[in-house]
Amino acid sequence: KFQPDKRAFGYIPQIPALTNARENVASISQEDQLKEAVKSADLFVEKFAEHVSVDAIVDAARKATLRYIQSTTSTQNRETVSGTKRPAEEIGVTKLANNNDQSKHPRIALKSA
C-alpha cells in the first residue's frame, strides 16, 4: 500500500537458500542445526545489507531522536511528573492552598523539570 508519509529503506528479497530452512535441518544433530542456523543468519544479514539502506535507517533514527529531544527540552520550564512526558496539569496535578502540589494519582511523584 502506498503511504506518501512513509519512507521505504529497501526491500528484503526472497532468499531461495532459506526456503524451508527449518524443515531441512530437522533430522540433523543439534550441533549441526546450530551451525546451519548461524550460516542462515549470516546469509540473511548479507542479503539484508545488499538490499536495504542501513545507513538511511540509522540516519532516520538519529533525526527522529534529535526531534524528540528538541520537543521535550522545549517544555523545560513546565512542571513534569516523573514517569511521564506529559505536563503536570495534563494529568490532574493541582495546587493546594499552601502552594504544595497534589496529584489526583497519589502514586505519581512530582518533580521539577
N, C-alpha and C positions, 0 to 999 in steps of 0.2 A: 504494500500500500504506500503510495506517495505521501510523504509528510514534509512539506516545504520548510517547517521549522526545525527539522532534524537533519543531521549530517551523517552520512554513512562513511565509515573509515575503511571500508573494503568489504570483502566477502570471503567466506571460507568455502572453497570448492569441495565437492565430494571427493574423498580420497579412496580410490579403489583398494589399496592395500589395507585399509582399516575396515572395510566392509566385513561384517561378521567376525571381527577380531576376537570377541569374547568366546564365540562358539568354537573358533578354530583352536583355542588353547585349552578347552575344557578337559581334554584327555591327557594332558601332559603334567609333569610334576609341578608342584607349587613353585619351586625354584625357577624352573623354565618359564612358568606363567609370569613370574615377576620380571624375568629378563625380557620376555616378549612385551609386557606392559610398558617397560621403560623404552623399548625400541618404538613402540606405537606412540608413546607420548613425545619422544624426540621427533618423530616424523610429523606429528600434528603441529608441534611448535614450529618446525621448519616451514611447513606449508602455510601456517598462520602468518608468519613473518613475511612470506613471499607475497601474500595477497591482501594483507591488512596493514595500514599505516600506523604502526605502533607509536611512532614519533608524534603523529597527529593526535592520537588518543592521549598521550602524556601532555601534549601542549593544551588540549581542550580541558583536561583535568586541572592543569596549572591555572588556566584562565578562570575556570569556574571557582576554584578555591580562592583566588585573588578577589573575584567579585563577591564571594560570600564574606570574606574577611572585611572587605571595604563596607559591605552593607551592615555588618554587625558592629563595626567600630564607629560608624556614622551616628549610632544611637548611644554613644558613650555617656552622655550627660543624663540619659534617662535611667531611672532605677530599674534594675532587673531582679529576677528571682532565681536563686540557684536551681540548677537542674532544668532550666527552660530558657529559651531565647526570647520569650515574649516579655514585654514590659510589665512591670508590676500591676499597673492599672488595668491591663487586659485580663488579668486572672483574678481580679476581685480583691486586691490589696487596698485597704482604706486607712486613712489617718485617724487616730483616736484623738480625743480632746487634749491629751497630754503630749501630742506630737509623736507618739510611738506608732509604728506600723502594726496593722493587724491583718492577717490573711483569713479569707473565708475557708482556706485549706490549712489547718493547723500544722500539718507535717511539712509544709513548704517553708524553708528557711530563707529569710530575706538577706540580701547582700547589696552593697552599693557597687555600681559599675566603676 
